Amino acid sequence: MNLAHWRDRLLLNEDLNFLLTNRIPRIAATRFMGWFSRIRSPLLTRGSIAVWRLFTDLDLSEAVPRRYQSLQECFTRELRPGLRPFDPDPAVLCSPCDGIVGAHGRIDGTQVLQAKGSPYPLSELLRSPELAARMQGGHYLTLRLTSSMYHRFHAPADLQADRVTYISGDTWNVNPIALQRVQRLFCRNERAVIECRLPGWGDAPLVLVPVAAVLVASIRLHWLDVRLHLRWPGPNVIEQPAALARGQEMGWFEHGSTIIVLLPPGLAPLPVVQDGARVKAGQALFRTAGPDGS
């Protein structure tokens, strides 16, 4: 049996997978990864990437060719120009990132799903009952980024970012096994709640929630002058507005994780929005009848 076969068997063994990724000192391991990933050593980086490839399907063929000086440079790699074109149709909302479609559906009530049979309170995720109420009647979409994926995320449409609420927390793995076993996992983990408006759709609300996970050392948002990480105490609410064009880079994770997208009413999911589908940044995911949402 080849290495890929044994790697797949290991990843499919739910008990062992859960033990290895969640029953470790998660926060300490995450802080260690933050330190380790910044060590500038081409030799150490090449060796680390080789080990990384033993456990994932890491593919650097789309990245801008370069000799990485650190693991962080590889985690946050840029892609060659033109590889993630954003659908220009003003009637669609695009995927902000590469990812795997997880739980999704209409926001109708106080709870949404992180996995089948595992609900969580939307107000707890957002730390705001008022914001949760504003999103009623819309849709939620969970996009999971694996460790080997492109880690940068982008504006899914022309938008105005009004406020970022940083919520420090735990660093549970966000893979499907953990989502089934750990109740309200997204509400426990470190995350940033990015409140936005869509000027082209009558200032309809849009919320993006990047959720960190084990070994995710930080979340970077380009228009803020701070790096959001577990050692950063706050302030929790950052009032620093920014106008972002469709497809403009918003920031990155320093490892794989999840983005939860909360969309306003008046949008309908396209056929690609189904459990387990792999999508790419810029791919159309939702459509409205017109730019004004009518």
Secondary structure as GFF3:
##gff-version 3
##sequence-region A 1 294
A	DSSP	alpha_helix	3	12	.	.	.	ID=ss1
A	DSSP	alpha_helix	14	22	.	.	.	ID=ss2
A	DSSP	alpha_helix	26	36	.	.	.	ID=ss3
A	DSSP	alpha_helix	42	55	.	.	.	ID=ss4
A	DSSP	alpha_helix	71	75	.	.	.	ID=ss5
A	DSSP	beta_strand	92	94	.	.	.	ID=ss6
A	DSSP	beta_strand	99	106	.	.	.	ID=ss7
A	DSSP	beta_strand	111	115	.	.	.	ID=ss8
A	DSSP	beta_strand	118	121	.	.	.	ID=ss9
A	DSSP	alpha_helix	122	126	.	.	.	ID=ss10
A	DSSP	alpha_helix	129	134	.	.	.	ID=ss11
A	DSSP	beta_strand	139	144	.	.	.	ID=ss12
A	DSSP	beta_strand	152	154	.	.	.	ID=ss13
A	DSSP	beta_strand	159	167	.	.	.	ID=ss14
A	DSSP	alpha_helix	176	181	.	.	.	ID=ss15
A	DSSP	alpha_helix	185	188	.	.	.	ID=ss16
A	DSSP	beta_strand	191	198	.	.	.	ID=ss17
A	DSSP	three_ten_helix	199	201	.	.	.	ID=ss18
A	DSSP	beta_strand	204	211	.	.	.	ID=ss19
A	DSSP	beta_strand	219	221	.	.	.	ID=ss20
A	DSSP	beta_strand	227	228	.	.	.	ID=ss21
A	DSSP	beta_strand	237	238	.	.	.	ID=ss22
A	DSSP	beta_strand	242	244	.	.	.	ID=ss23
A	DSSP	beta_strand	249	253	.	.	.	ID=ss24
A	DSSP	beta_strand	258	263	.	.	.	ID=ss25
A	DSSP	beta_strand	268	269	.	.	.	ID=ss26
A	DSSP	beta_strand	278	279	.	.	.	ID=ss27
A	DSSP	beta_strand	284	287	.	.	.	ID=ss28
###
